[in-house]
Amino acid sequence: MHINRIDELLIQSPDAVRVPLIGQALCAGFPSPADDFLESALELPRWLVPNPPATFLWRIAGSSMEGAGIYDRDLACVDRSLKAGHGSIVVAAIDGQMSCKRLVLDGNGARLAFCNPDLPAFAVDEFGEGAIWGVVRFSIRWHVARGQLS
């Protein structure tokens, strides 16, 4: 079976849960302004999604998280019920814009870091208002040429 599109992953199983797919790409770099919305949903095995009401899929845009194995156009499975800790890959709301970063805790401070050595970590308060929105549980990566994806 050759899968080229996200909608081909849809399955009909009583052991599956529907996970909303957010339409706006999640910035893996500096946040960019745009309104997020739910595009559709994918069905995933329940063992991958232990808390369905708190779980969302988000398409990644950008290359700043490649050091964590998260690449442009991957899907990040974000769980809002998980507690973020030092080293967690998180989705952060920075001045109201969503972005994917690594959480770095040191002493009493928190920084959000790119997983790219060419980009510096920055303190959460450097950009005004910031909050951790959820923790990336896993990502889905395509292993076919980009031109074959719709």
C-alpha positions in Angstrom: 0.0 0.0 0.0 1.4 3.4 -1.0 0.2 6.4 1.0 0.7 9.9 -0.4 -1.8 12.0 1.4 -2.8 12.5 5.0 -6.5 11.6 4.3 -5.2 8.1 3.2 -4.2 7.5 6.8 -7.9 7.5 7.9 -8.9 4.1 9.3 -12.2 2.8 10.5 -11.4 0.9 13.8 -13.2 0.8 17.2 -9.7 1.1 18.8 -8.9 4.3 17.0 -9.5 7.9 18.2 -10.0 11.0 16.1 -7.3 13.6 16.6 -8.0 17.1 15.2 -5.5 18.4 12.6 -5.0 22.1 13.0 -4.9 23.8 9.6 -2.3 26.5 10.2 1.3 25.2 10.1 3.1 25.3 13.4 6.2 27.5 13.1 9.5 25.8 13.8 11.4 29.0 13.8 10.3 32.5 14.7 6.5 32.8 15.1 4.5 34.2 12.2 1.1 35.8 12.5 -1.8 33.8 11.3 -5.1 32.5 12.7 -5.2 28.8 13.5 -8.2 26.6 12.7 -9.1 22.9 12.6 -8.6 21.5 9.2 -9.8 17.9 9.7 -9.1 14.9 11.9 -7.0 11.8 11.6 -7.8 8.5 13.3 -4.9 7.1 15.3 -4.6 4.0 17.4 -5.7 4.7 21.0 -2.3 3.6 22.4 -0.7 6.5 20.6 -3.2 9.0 22.0 -3.9 8.2 25.7 -5.8 11.5 26.2 -7.7 12.3 23.0 -9.6 15.4 24.3 -6.2 17.1 25.0 -4.4 16.0 21.8 -4.0 17.8 18.5 -2.0 17.2 15.3 -0.1 20.2 13.9 1.8 20.4 10.6 5.4 21.8 11.1 6.7 24.6 8.9 10.4 25.4 9.0 13.7 23.8 9.8 14.7 25.0 13.3 13.7 21.8 15.0 15.6 19.4 12.7 18.1 18.7 15.5 15.2 17.1 17.4 14.2 15.0 14.3 11.2 17.3 13.5 11.3 18.5 9.9 9.4 20.8 7.6 5.9 19.3 6.8 6.0 16.7 9.5 3.0 16.3 11.7 3.6 17.0 15.5 1.2 15.2 17.9 0.7 17.8 20.7 -0.7 16.7 24.1 -2.0 19.6 26.3 -2.3 17.3 29.3 1.5 16.6 29.6 3.6 18.6 32.0 6.6 20.1 30.2 10.0 19.6 31.8 13.6 20.4 31.0 14.3 19.3 27.4 10.7 18.8 26.4 9.7 19.7 22.9 6.8 22.1 23.4 4.4 24.3 21.5 4.6 27.7 23.0 2.3 30.7 22.6 4.6 33.6 22.2 2.8 36.9 22.1 -0.2 34.9 20.9 1.6 33.1 18.1 2.2 29.4 18.2 5.8 28.0 17.8 7.6 24.7 18.3 10.7 24.9 20.6 12.7 22.9 23.1 12.1 24.0 26.8 15.3 24.7 28.7 15.0 25.1 32.4 18.0 26.5 34.4 17.6 27.8 37.9 14.5 29.9 38.1 14.5 30.8 34.4 13.0 29.2 31.4 14.2 29.6 27.8 12.9 28.4 24.5 15.6 26.9 22.2 15.8 26.1 18.6 17.2 22.7 17.8 19.6 24.3 15.3 23.0 25.5 16.5 22.9 28.6 14.3 19.9 30.0 16.2 20.2 31.2 19.8 17.9 30.2 22.7 15.8 33.1 24.1 14.2 33.8 27.4 10.4 33.4 27.4 10.0 37.0 28.7 12.1 38.4 25.8 9.1 38.3 23.6 6.6 39.7 26.0 3.9 37.2 26.9 4.7 33.5 26.6 3.1 30.3 27.7 3.5 26.6 27.1 0.5 25.4 25.2 1.4 21.7 25.0 4.1 19.0 24.7 5.0 17.2 21.5 4.4 13.5 22.2 5.7 12.3 18.8 5.9 13.4 15.2 4.9 11.7 12.0 7.4 11.9 9.2 6.9 11.2 5.5 9.6 9.1 3.8 8.7 9.9 0.2 9.7 12.7 -2.1 7.9 16.0 -1.4 6.6 16.1 -5.0 4.6 13.0 -4.4 2.7 14.5 -1.4 -0.5 16.5 -2.1 
